[in-house]
Each structure stands twice: as C-alpha cells, then as structure tokens.
Amino acid sequence: MIGYIYRITIVKEDSSLNMYNYIGLHTNTNFNDNYFGSGKIIKDFRKKYGTKYFHKEILDYSNDIN
C-alpha cells in the first residue's frame, strides 16, 4: 500500500489554534483527495471554518506501508 506523511498547520491569527500543527499518515493512491486528517481538533476546526485556514504539506511518500 502506498501513502504519505503530512503536516497540517492551522493559520488563523485570531484563533487559539493559530500555528497548530498536526502530523499524520494517510494511505491512498490519490494524493489529491483533500484529506486533512482524522484528529478531533482538525475535524472540529474544519467543521466550523472549512479548510481555508489549513496549510497542508506532504513531508514524505512511501510505496510500502504495512
């Protein structure tokens, strides 16, 4: 299975989560699937504000995730 390690940074200056970082692993063959993480903080923030304050950075790819 292939996948990637990513970092989500929330950049919203008037929020207590400004510059909050979330590191995760996602397995999928489509790297442009708009996946932003499964953590509770990420889900709650996304529900309230959408993804316009999210900065997603792919840190590394792997062709063999077990």
Backbone torsions as a table, in degrees:
resi	resn	phi	psi	omega
1	MET	NA	142.1	178.8
2	ILE	-104.2	159.8	-179.8
3	GLY	-173.0	-170.0	-179.6
4	TYR	-150.9	154.4	172.8
5	ILE	-98.8	134.0	-174.7
6	TYR	-135.8	161.3	173.8
7	ARG	-126.6	130.6	173.2
8	ILE	-106.6	127.7	174.6
9	THR	-117.3	128.7	175.5
10	ILE	-90.0	124.6	-179.9
11	VAL	-121.5	90.4	178.0
12	LYS	-142.0	102.4	-168.4
13	GLU	-58.3	-34.2	-177.6
14	ASP	-92.8	21.6	-179.4
15	SER	-116.2	146.8	175.4
16	SER	-66.8	-14.1	178.6
17	LEU	-95.4	8.9	179.6
18	ASN	-54.9	128.1	-179.5
19	MET	69.9	19.4	174.1
20	TYR	-67.5	134.8	178.9
21	ASN	-114.7	137.5	176.6
22	TYR	-127.7	125.0	178.3
23	ILE	-109.0	133.3	-179.4
24	GLY	-147.3	173.0	177.5
25	LEU	-121.8	132.1	179.8
26	HIS	-130.5	130.0	177.3
27	THR	-109.2	126.0	-178.2
28	ASN	-175.7	157.8	176.5
29	THR	-91.0	-13.2	-179.9
30	ASN	-107.4	104.3	-176.7
31	PHE	-79.3	-5.8	178.1
32	ASN	-109.4	41.6	-175.2
33	ASP	-94.0	10.6	178.3
34	ASN	60.2	31.3	176.6
35	TYR	-78.1	129.9	-177.5
36	PHE	-123.2	12.9	176.1
37	GLY	107.9	162.5	-176.3
38	SER	-116.8	4.6	179.3
39	GLY	-68.0	150.3	-177.1
40	LYS	-60.1	-43.5	-179.4
41	ILE	-61.7	-44.2	179.3
42	ILE	-62.3	-47.1	-179.1
43	LYS	-62.3	-44.8	-179.1
44	ASP	-64.5	-44.2	179.9
45	PHE	-64.8	-41.6	-179.5
46	ARG	-64.7	-38.7	178.8
47	LYS	-63.3	-37.6	-176.9
48	LYS	-79.8	-40.6	-171.8
49	TYR	-118.5	-7.4	-173.3
50	GLY	78.9	-158.0	-176.2
51	THR	-109.1	7.1	-174.9
52	LYS	-66.7	-18.9	178.8
53	TYR	-100.4	8.5	-179.0
54	PHE	-96.8	137.7	171.6
55	HIS	-118.9	117.4	-178.5
56	LYS	-104.8	130.9	179.1
57	GLU	-129.9	124.8	176.3
58	ILE	-85.4	121.1	-175.2
59	LEU	-88.3	-35.4	-178.3
60	ASP	-163.1	150.8	177.0
61	TYR	-110.2	154.8	174.5
62	SER	-143.3	138.7	176.5
63	ASN	-93.1	-5.0	-175.5
64	ASP	-143.0	87.3	177.1
65	ILE	-109.0	120.5	-179.9
66	ASN	-118.0	NA	NA
